[in-house]
Amino acid sequence: MTDEHGRDHGRSQPLTRREARDLERERQGELRAKRPEIVTPASPSAPPQEASELPEPLPEHPQQASSPPASDDVPTAAPATAAAAAAERDGTAPVLPEEFWTPRTVDAVEPAQQQKSPRRRRLTWLWVLIGLLAVGSIGAAATWVMFEDQVRKVMGWELPIDYEGDGNGEPVTVVIAEGEIGEDVARTLHEAGVTMTFEAFYRLLLQEQPTFTPGAYQLEKQMSAASALQALQDPANRVEARATIREGITQWQVFAELSAATGVPVADYEAVADPALYGLPASLPSLEGYLFPATYTFNPGVGAQEQLAQLVSTMTERLDALGVAPGDRHRVLTIASLLQREARQPEDFARVSRVIENRLAEGMPLQFDSTSHYGIEWRTGESTAGESVWTTDEERSDDNPYNTYVHAGLPIGPISAPGDLALEAALHPADGSWLYFVTVDLNTGETVFSTTLAEHEAAVEQLRGWCRANPGSGC
C-alpha cells in the first residue's frame, strides 16, 4: 500500500534509519500545521542550535525534561541502555511520541525533610502568636503600672484614695511611738490596713494639724481617714497595760504588780533580774531599790526585761536629776529605802534620815525592824512584813546581811522601792540630834523622835498603850 507521496507502507521489510527519520519529519510537519507551536525561549546570549545537533540526554525524571529545540529537526531520545543503543544503530529504535516533547513548567521540589504539613505550619504560627501576646501582656501591664496615675487622670478614671465609714469590723492594734510625727502615723495606718492610702490620712493631717499621744490604739481595718483620726484622739481606744508600783514595796512585790497588769508571768521577771542586764554593777545583790515606783503603761507584747528596763531607767533619771553621782547611788538608794519603810508622815522623812546619819556617826547599830523583816524574806522567800510592827527575838538574831540588829552600819542594799520624797530626804537630812524614833499611833502615823534612851523608852510604852487600845491594828 502506498501513501499520498507514493511510499509503500505495506512492505514487510523494516524501514531504514533514514527512511524512519524522513517519515517522522513529514509527520511532525503535519502536526505543527494543525496546532500552535510552543517554543521555549532560548537565552539571548546562546547561539542558534544547528538542526543537525542532537540535544543532551534526557533526564530520567520526567519532571526535569528540557523544552525541545525550535529547530525542525526532532531529536530522538539518547539511549539509556546498551540494548537501546544497538536498536538505534539497527534502525529499530521506537519513535518518541509527540506528547513527550510538550514543554511544561516544572516547580522545584522541596526535599522531603523540609516539607511541612499545613497543620504543622498552622500550629507553629499559633505558638508564635501566643508568645507575642504574652510578651505584649507583660509589657502592657508594666506600662500600666508606670503610668496608671497619669492615664487615670487624663481619662477621668481616678480611683478613690480613701475608704468610707468607720471600718469593716476587723480589729487591728496600731502603736504610735514616742517622737513619731504625722508622716510616721500616716504610714503606720496604711501599712496596718486601716486607711486605703498614705495620702488620704496625710492630707487630712495637713488640714487639721492634730497632736497624738504615744501608745497602742484599737482601730479597725478599712476606716476612712477622718474616722481613723477621730479614733486616735479618743482615749477609750487606747490599748495598754497600766501598772502602778507603790513606794515601799519590795522587788518581789514589784514583779507581782507588773505581772497582774501585763499578764507576763512572775517567773519571766525573776529570770531577767540580773542587775548587769540593765547597766548596773554586777556586784549588786539584786534590783531592789533600783525600780522606781510610779504608774507605768506598756503597749501589748512588751516583755519582762523591757518593762524592768523602763523602771530602772526611770530611777536612774531621778538620781541624775538630783545630782547623785554614780558612785553614790547605792548608798543613797539604801538610805532612801529605809526611810520609805520607816517614816509615816511626809515631814518625818528628813528626821528619820537625820537619825540614820547620827547613829552611823556615833557607830551605833541602826536596829531597824524593817531590815529584820526584809532579811527573813530575802533568806526564806516568805515575808513577815505587815504582820506586826514588833519583831521577835528570832528575827532580830537572824544572821543575814540585811539585819541591822546583827550588823552595824547600813544593810548590803536597799530593802524597798524609794520614791521622790525618800530620795530627797536621804540627800537632805533635817537638823537635829535625834538618835531614836518610834511611831506611837499606827492609824495617824504620829511619830516621836528622841535624843536619849529614856525618852525613847517612854515613847515605846506609849505605843504599847495604843496597841492595847486598838487590838488587831498591826501590833
C-alpha positions, 0 to 999 in steps of 0.5 A, a space after each residue: 500500500 502506498 501513501 499520498 507521496 507514493 511510499 509503500 507502507 505495506 512492505 514487510 521489510 523494516 524501514 531504514 534509519 533514514 527512511 524512519 527519520 524522513 517519515 517522522 519529519 513529514 509527520 511532525 510537519 503535519 502536526 505543527 500545521 494543525 496546532 500552535 507551536 510552543 517554543 521555549 525561549 532560548 537565552 539571548 546570549 546562546 547561539 542558534 542550535 544547528 538542526 543537525 545537533 542532537 540535544 543532551 540526554 534526557 533526564 530520567 525524571 520526567 519532571 526535569 525534561 528540557 523544552 525541545 529545540 525550535 529547530 525542525 529537526 526532532 531529536 530522538 531520545 539518547 539511549 539509556 541502555 546498551 540494548 537501546 543503543 544497538 536498536 538505534 544503530 539497527 534502525 529499530 529504535 521506537 519513535 518518541 511520541 509527540 506528547 513527550 516533547 510538550 514543554 511544561 513548567 516544572 516547580 522545584 521540589 522541596 526535599 522531603 525533610 523540609 516539607 511541612 504539613 499545613 497543620 504543622 505550619 498552622 500550629 507553629 504560627 499559633 505558638 508564635 502568636 501566643 508568645 507575642 501576646 504574652 510578651 505584649 501582656 507583660 509589657 502592657 501591664 508594666 506600662 500600666 503600672 508606670 503610668 496608671 496615675 497619669 492615664 487615670 487622670 487624663 481619662 477621668 478614671 481616678 480611683 478613690 484614695 480613701 475608704 468610707 465609714 468607720 471600718 469593716 469590723 476587723 480589729 487591728 492594734 496600731 502603736 504610735 511611738 514616742 517622737 513619731 510625727 504625722 508622716 510616721 502615723 500616716 504610714 503606720 495606718 496604711 501599712 496596718 490596713 486601716 486607711 486605703 492610702 498614705 495620702 488620704 490620712 496625710 492630707 487630712 493631717 495637713 488640714 487639721 494639724 492634730 497632736 497624738 499621744 504615744 501608745 497602742 490604739 484599737 482601730 479597725 481595718 478599712 476606716 476612712 481617714 477622718 474616722 481613723 483620726 477621730 479614733 486616735 484622739 479618743 482615749 477609750 481606744 487606747 490599748 495598754 497595760 497600766 501598772 502602778 508600783 507603790 513606794 515601799 514595796 519590795 522587788 518581789 512585790 514589784 514583779 507581782 504588780 507588773 505581772 497582774 497588769 501585763 499578764 507576763 508571768 512572775 517567773 519571766 521577771 525573776 529570770 531577767 533580774 540580773 542587775 548587769 542586764 540593765 547597766 548596773 554593777 554586777 556586784 549588786 545583790 539584786 534590783 531592789 531599790 533600783 525600780 522606781 515606783 510610779 504608774 507605768 503603761 506598756 503597749 501589748 507584747 512588751 516583755 519582762 526585761 523591757 518593762 524592768 528596763 523602763 523602771 530602772 531607767 526611770 530611777 536612774 533619771 531621778 538620781 541624775 536629776 538630783 545630782 547623785 553621782 554614780 558612785 553614790 547611788 547605792 548608798 543613797 538608794 539604801 538610805 532612801 529605802 529605809 526611810 520609805 519603810 520607816 517614816 509615816 508622815 511626809 515631814 518625818 522623812 528628813 528626821 528619820 534620815 537625820 537619825 540614820 546619819 547620827 547613829 552611823 556617826 556615833 557607830 551605833 547599830 541602826 536596829 531597824 525592824 524593817 531590815 529584820 523583816 526584809 532579811 527573813 524574806 530575802 533568806 526564806 522567800 516568805 515575808 513577815 512584813 505587815 504582820 506586826 510592827 514588833 519583831 521577835 527575838 528570832 528575827 532580830 538574831 537572824 544572821 543575814 546581811 540585811 539585819 541591822 540588829 546583827 550588823 552595824 552600819 547600813 544593810 548590803 542594799 536597799 530593802 524597798 522601792 524609794 520614791 521622790 520624797 525618800 530620795 530627797 530626804 536621804 540627800 537632805 537630812 533635817 537638823 537635829 540630834 535625834 538618835 531614836 524614833 518610834 511611831 506611837 499611833 499606827 492609824 495617824 502615823 504620829 511619830 516621836 523622835 528622841 535624843 536619849 534612851 529614856 525618852 525613847 523608852 517612854 515613847 515605846 510604852 506609849 505605843 504599847 498603850 495604843 496597841 492595847 487600845 486598838 487590838 488587831 491594828 498591826 501590833 
